[in-house]
């Protein structure tokens, strides 16, 4: 049986729907992610495996295939961790499939099962709301997602345990309130550096062009 979770891939600021499919098959034990994902998506296998182990779950000794559909759409970023995990949890029977059909999910997993902040939650929340779906995202990203609409259904757990408990009804996640992000004070600034004009110029050019920089 194939389980599914919904997420998005980004083309600029446009959130394109992506269907995450998970299925356990007989054969050599493996965990494969297919669907034109980048290196961060490929590495999600290890983060998902470690996060499940941290909350006391182990993958069965079967072949696990995760497909990110449409397969010809490039997928970039670590926000695919959470929807992959949810599709796997649905395949294991831990989260009901009908719950996942109501939400778009995105979030990066820490090895201990915590959900780490990601970018792009606002356009994802807007896109989900237009499809009459809610959004599941990390706690730190919840206030940004809440700006999508006053009636948008936003779940923002701190970790996988909170989300599973919410689904089972043993814990209730309150909707985050929209908050304007504030800039941290006393950040380092190039204008505070005396001299080193060539070095500062190199940093400015690299930052403006999005280039790599190696300082020796």
N, C-alpha and C positions, 0 to 999 in steps of 0.2 A: 504494500500500500504506500502511495506517495503522499507525503504531507507537504503543506505549503505555508509560506509566510510572505507578506508583501513588504517591499522596500522600494527605494528609488536609486537611480543613477543620475548624475548631474551632467548636463550639457550646457555649459555656462551657468546661469542661475536657474535654468529650467530643470525641474525634477521629473524625470522620465520613469514611469512605473516599471518595476522589476519583480518578477515572480521567482521566489526562492523555493526550490523543490528539493526534498530530501527523501531518500529511499534506502533501506537496508536490503542487501542482496546476499545470496549465498556465494561462497568463493573465498579467495585469499583475503585476509584481514587488511583493509586499507581505508583511507579517508581521502577521497578525491573531490576537488571542487572544480567544476568545468563551467564555461560560459564567458570566456574572454575577459577574465579578471587580471588585474595587474599584480605586482609582487605583494602588495599589502593584502590583497584578497587571498592570494595563495597561502600567505603566512597565517591567515585566520584559522586554519586547521589546528595549529598548535595552541593558539589562544583559546579556541573553543574547547579543545580537549582538556587543557589545564584548568579552565574555569569550571567545567563540569566535574572534574575530579575534586576541585576545591569545595564544591557544595555536596560532595558525597555521591556523585553519579559516575558511572563508568560506561563507556560505549561497549555494546555487545561484540563478541568476536565474529563480526560479519563485515562484509564490504559495504561501506557507506559512500553513496554518491550524492553530491549536492550540485544541482544545476541552477545557474543564474540565467533566467530567460527574460528577454530574447537573447539567444546565444551570440548574435552578431553585433550586439551593442557593447562597446567597451565599458568595463566596470573599474572604477578607481576608488581607493580609500579604505580605511579601516572600519567605516560605519556598517559594513556588511556583516561584522561579527555577530551582532545581536540577532538579525533576522535568520542567519544560518543556525544559530543556537536554538532559536524558537522553533524552526522547522524540524530540527533534530529532536527537541523535546516533545514535539507533537508526534513524531514518528515513534518515540518511546512510550507514548501514551500518558505523559506527565502533564501536558497542556492540551486541552481539547481543541480540535481543529476549528470548530465554530467560533471560538474566541478569537483566533488569529485572523479570521476572515473580516473582522471588524476594524483591524488596525494596520497601519503602516509602521514598520519598526526600523530603527537605525541607532547604532551605538557601538563604540569600541569596548572590548572586554579587557579587563586586567586579568592576570593569571589567578587572582583570588576570587574571581567572579564579580568584582565591582565593575560598574559602568562608567566609562570615562567620557568626558565631553568631546563633542565633535562639531564640525562646522556644517552649515547648510540646513539646520533644523527648521528655520523659518520658511524657506521655500518648500521644504518637504511637508511641513504642517499645512501650508496653504493648499498644496496639491492634494494632500489627503482629505482636507475638509471639502474640497471641490468634488471629491469622489464619495462624499458622505461616510468617510472613515476617520477614525481617530489616529493619534500618533503615539508610539511608545519610544521614548528617548531617555538619555541619562538625566539624572537629577539636576546636574549643573547646567544642562541645556534647556530644561523645562521652561524657565522664565522667558527665554527667547521664543520658544515655540508657542507660548500662550498668546503672543501678539497676533497669531494667524486669524483668530475670530473669538468673540466672547463665548460662543457656544461650542468651540472646538473641544473635542474629547482628547485630553492630553494626559498620558500616564508617564510619570518621570521617576522611576525607582532608582535607588542608589546602587542596587546590586540584583543579581538574579534571584536570590532568595526572596527579596521583597516582592518581586514581580510574580513569582510562583505562588507565594502566599496570598497575593491579591486575587489571582485567578481562582484559587481554592476557597476564597472567602474568609480566610483567617486573619487577613490584614487589609485595611482599606487605604489606598493611595489617594491623597487629596490632590485636586487639580492645582498646578503651580500658577502663581499670579505673574502677569507680565511685569518685568522689571527692566529699566534702562541700565545697560552696563556702564560702569564708571571706570575711568582710567586710573591705573595705579599711580600713586604719587612718587616723586623722586626717582624716576627711571633714569638710567644713564643716558647721556646725550652727547653727540659728537662735538657740540659747541663748547662742552666743558673741557675738551682736550686741547691743551696748548701745543702748538706746533704740529708736526706730523701731517703736513698738508697733503703729501702724496698718498699716505696711507688712508686718510679720511676720504680723499677723492676716489680711491679704489673701492672703498666700502660703499660710497654713494652710487657709483656706476654699477657695482654688483647688485645692490638692492634694487635700483631702478630697472635693470634688465633681467632680474631674476636669475643671475648667474651664480655659479659656484665660486668659492673664494678660498684660497689656501695662503695663509700668512706664515712666513718662516722667520 
